[in-house]
């Protein structure tokens, strides 16, 4: 189990470029299974979750060639569908949350798809009902073995239909869309997720010959086609990493420029950080954050305490609430952080409290943060990363703290952030991988 040793208190300075988006990569990589032709994807992040999925595709028989840093070609012309029934597949598929999106493309193209219960973050229940209810509405038969936690979906004559999703699940929408593009007839999906990475998937599929309308809205109309062709696709920069760097700059009083952020796809992220009092400036497609000694949390118009909560796009992404919570610990003022989607994501606050932060964990979904306005610095401690986003939040806290901090289980951070210690050390951080 890897460990970071961090000496905090350094002000950082310089430019940093965000990696390709993890959540988009896990969608578009599965889409290569929809065609026997070659698909080229660039700006893929070199992180554990993406590399695991590429390895899983190779095991299924997809030909993979690395063309350049972050650029690969994929050709799924000899897919071994029976591999999905092997113990090896169950082990590999069960270790990765994004593996669930392998089912839709295989069901759409080959008439069957199997997957073990996916792994990933320990952030609470992440049910899969939306995926399989969508498959059933398209005409597939679904079976779940409760003893082995193995999902099976079969359906050779899928037909388009109208469906109203029970929740705007991003991975659920992606899975259903990748199935419906090869189904007979027209599929209408209402309450579809519409975040930028799902839009990217739809644009990629359209470039492959799919017929998807309503991209960017919560109402998608898909006219099924008989086959898809190859394409080239570039992954967007990772908005979660961009938000992490904004929070890092504020906490460490650093002057940082984040390059090539695809600003128009960031949604509410810049405005939410501004409501915490953080100054940031758009310069072309870059974000410039000046060094700030103090930042003050805004309040609502009626004077009530600021509440920051997550919501389906175009609401604020749940993946950045951990960062918001950490940044608020050194702000002037108070904020209520409301994590609606997952019930275990705020439990890392006990580490921040041990570091000296003033936080009241109201319940599994809400935490009240009383900002200290730098009157008392956080103190370095030894802690363990519970999930990707909490891990980076603790890393940011450690970089701002007095003394030495140790973060264990950094494989969780490596799942979502590429060479994070090397990139931050280039800005002046002091992080050692032990």
N, C-alpha and C positions, 0 to 999 in steps of 0.2 A: 504494500500500500504506500503510494507516494506521499510526500509531505512538502509543503512550502514553509520556508523560514523567512519572515519578513521583518525588516528593520524599518519602522515607520518614521514619519515626520519630515520626509523629503518633499520639497516642492518640485513638481515635474514641469517639463517645458519641451515643446516641439510639436511635430506633426505625426499623426497616426492614421492609417487607412483601415477601415473595417473589413473584416473577412466577408466572404459570401454568406448568404443567409442560411443558417442550419435548417430552419423550418421549411423553407422553400426547397432546399436541396433534397430533403427526405421525400417530398412530393414528386418532384420532376424526375428523380432517379427511378422511381417505380414506374413512371410513364413509359420508360424505354421498353417495357415488356409488351406494349401495345402494338408494336410493329416489328417485322423481320428485317427492316432496313436499318441502316446505321444512323445513330443519333449522337450528336456531339454536344456536350454540356461544358461550359466554362465557368470560372469563378466559384468552383466548388471548394468549400473550406476543408482543410486537412485536419479533421477532428475525429474523435473516436466513433461517434454515432454514424457519421457519413461513411467512414472507412468500413465499418461493420456492415452497412447496407450494401456497399459495393462488393464486399466479400461474399455476401449472401446472394447477390445477383450472379456473381461468377459461379457459385456452387450450383445455381439453377441452370447453368449452361450458357449464360450471357457472355459473349466475347467482350472483354474490357481491355482497352489500350490507353495508357497514359500518354498524352500528346505534349503536355507542357505542365507547368505548375498550375494546379487547379483545373486543368482541361483534360477531359477524357472522351473517348469514343466508346459507344456501346452498341452491340448488335445482338438482338435476341432472336436469331433465326434457327437456333437449335435448343430450345428450352426443354428441359427435362422435368415435366410436370409431376412425374411420379416421385421425384426427389422430395417433394413436400411431405411425403408420408414416412420419411426416414427419421430415425432418432437424431441424426446429425442436424437435420433441418429444424427439428423441434427445439434443440439446444440453441442453435444460432438465432432462430426467429424469436425465441423467448427472451433473449437478452437485449432486445431493441424495441423501443416504442414505435418507431416509424415502420416496423415490419408489417403492421396491420394494413398499411396501404398497398401491400403487395397483392392482397386478395382481389381488389377491384379489377385491376388490369388482367390478371389471370382468368378471372371469371368472365370478363368481357370477351377475351380473345380465345380462351381454351374451354370455357364452359365449366370450370371448376377452380376453386381456390381454397387452400387450407392454411391455417396458422395456429401456433400455440398462443396462449395468453401472453401478450407482449409485456416486456419489462420496461425499464426506464426509471424516471424519477419517483421517489417515495414522497409524493405530495398529496396523497389522498386518492379517493376513488376516481377513476377515469373510465366510466362505463362505455361500452361499445355498442349499445343498443341501436343508436342512430345508423351505424354502418349496416348492420344486418337487417334491420327493418327496411332500409332502402333497397338492399339486394332482394328481399322477399317481394317487395312491390314490383320489382322488375321481372319477377317470375322465377327467382331462384329458390331452391330448397335449402333450409339452414338447419344444421345440427350442432349442438354443443355438448361435449362429453364433460360432465362435471368432475369426474374422477381424474382425468388426464388434462383437463383445462385445454382441450383441443377443439378448434372451430373448423367446421367443414361447410362449404357452400357449393352447391351444384346447380347448374342451369344452362342448358344448351340452346334454348330458344327464348332468349330474353326479349321482352317487348317493352317499349317506352310507355310511360304512364304519367299521371300527375301525382306528386307527393308533397306533403307539407311536413317538413322535418320537425321533430319534437324539440330539437335545439339546433342552434346555428354552429354545429360542430365543424371545425376546419378540416380535420382529418376525415370525418364522416362525409362531408361534402365532397372532398377530393376523391375519396374512394368510390362514391356513387357516380360522380362525373366520369371517372375513368372507366366505369362499367357501362354507363349509358351511351358513351360515344360510339360503341359498336353494337348497341341493341337495335332491334328493328323498331322503326317508328319514332315518335317524338316523346321526349321526357321533359316534364316541367318540374323544377325543384323550387319550392317556395320556402322561405326562411333559410336560404342557403347562406353559408359563410361567404364573406366578400372581401376579406383582408387582401393586401397586396400580393402575398405569396400564392393565394388561391387564384387571384387574377393572372398571375404569371403562369400558373399551370394551365389555365384555360387558353391563354394566348399561345402557349407552346403547343397545346393540342390542336388549336385552330391552324397553326402553321404546319401541322402534320396532316391536315385534311379534315379535321373534325368540324362540326357546324354548331358552335355554341354561341348563343346570343344572351345579352344581359350581363356580360362580364363587368364586374364592379358593383353590381346590385345584388339584392337578396332574392331575385327572381331569375333563375337560369332556365333557358329553353334550349334543349339539345336535340337536334335532328340526327338520328343514328346514321352512320355510314358503314359500308361493308369492310373497309380496310383503311389503315393509316400508313403514311409514309415516313421517311426519316426527316430530320431537321437539325438545325443548330440553335442552341438556346444559351443565354447568359443569365446567371443567377444574380438577383439584386444584392446589394450590401445588406448586412445583418442589422436590422433596426434595434434589436435588443443589445447588441454590442455597442452601437452608437449611443444609446441611452446610458449604458454602463459607463462609457467614457465621459459623458456629460456629468454624471454623478461623481465619478472619480476626480474630475477637475475641480468641482465645487468642494469636495471633502478635503482635498489636499492643497487647496488655494493655488492651483496650478494654471498656467497659461497654455492651453492646448488647442490645436486646430485639427479637427476631424475631417479628413479628405473624402471627397467623392461619396457623399452620403445618400444620394438620390432623395433629396430633401422633400420633393413633392409626394413621396410615398411614406413619409414619417407620420402623417396624420396628426394626432394630438400630442405626440411626444414632446416637441419643443415647447408648446404652450403649457403643459403640465409642469415641466421643470421651471419655466418662468414663474409659475404660481408659487413655487417654493422660494422665489427671489433670486434665482440663478440667472445671471446675464449670459445671453448667448446671441451670436450675430450670424446671420446667413451671409456668406460671401461666395456668390456663384452657387456651386453645388457643395461647398464646404461649410462647416460650422466652426466658428471661432468662439472660444470661451476664455475670457480674460481672468486673471488671478483676482479672486475676491476674498477679502478678509472676513466679511460678514454677508449674509443673505437672509432676508426676512420673509417668512411665509405669509402669503396673502390670506384674506378672509373673504367670506361671501359678502354680497352687497348689504345684507342686513346685519353684518357684524358677527355672524355665527362662525364657529370654528370650521376651518377648511377640511373637507372630506375628499379623499382621493380614492376612487374605487375602479375596479376593472369592469369591462363590458365587451360584448362582441364588437368587432370592427364595424363602424369607425370609432367605437369607444376605446378607452385606454387599455393597452395590452396587459394581461395579468403577469406576464413574464418580467415586467419592470417594477412591479410593486415592491419587491424586496429591495431594489436599488433606491426607490423613493423613500422607503422606511429608514434605511441607513443614512441617506443624505439629510433627512429631517432631524437626525439626532444632534447635528451641529448648527442647525438653523436658529433664527430668532423667532419664537412663536411655537404654536402647537398645531398638530394635524392628526386627523383620524384616518388610518389606512384600513380600507375595507376590501379584503380579498374574498370576492363572492364565489369564485369558481372552484377553488380547492381548499379543503379544510385542514391541511397539514403544512401549508407553505409558510406560515408565520411562526412556527415553533422554534425557528433559529434565533428568535429574539432573546432567548435566554442567554445566548453567547454575548449579544450586544449589551444586555443588562450587566453581565459579569465584567464587561469592559468599561462600564461606567455610564452607559446610556440610560436616560430616563424614559422608560417605556412601560405602559400598562397593557398587558395582553388581556383584552376584555373577554375574548372567547376564541375558538379556533379560526374565526374569520376576521376579527377586528383587533387592531392595536392602536392605542393612543400614544403619540410620541410628543414629549415635551422637549423642545429644542434647547440646547445649552448655550447657543450663541458663542461657542468657543471659550466659555468661561472655565470649562474643565475639559481637558483633552481625554479621549478614550485611552485606555491602558492596554498594552499588549498582553495576550493570554494564549493558552493552547486550546484549540477547538477543532471540530470535525465538520467537514462539508456534508450536509444532508442531501443536497440536490444541486443542479447546475447553477441556478440563479441565486440561491442562498449562498453557494460557495463563492461566487464572484462578489456578492454583497459583503461577505465577511473579509474577502481580500481587500476591498476598498476601505473597509473599516480599519483593517490592520495597517494599510499604507498611510492612514491619517493618524494613527495612534502613537503614543509615546512608548518607546521600548521595542522589544522583540515579540512578535506573534508567531505561532506555529499553527498551520492549518493542515489537518490530516485528511485522508481520503480525497486527494485532489484529482483522482480519476474522474470524479463527478464534474469538476471544472473542465478537465480536458475533453469531456464529451461534447462541450459546446463552444469552447474558446481555443483558437489555434495559437500555439506557442505564446500564451499570454504573458508569461514571465519575461521572455526575451523581448517582446514588443514594448512592455512597460519599462523594463530596465533601460531600453534605448532612450526613454524619456527622462531617466534619472531615478527610477525606482530602485529599491534594493531587495530583490526577491531571489532566494536560492532554492532550487529544487533539490531535496535531500533524498 
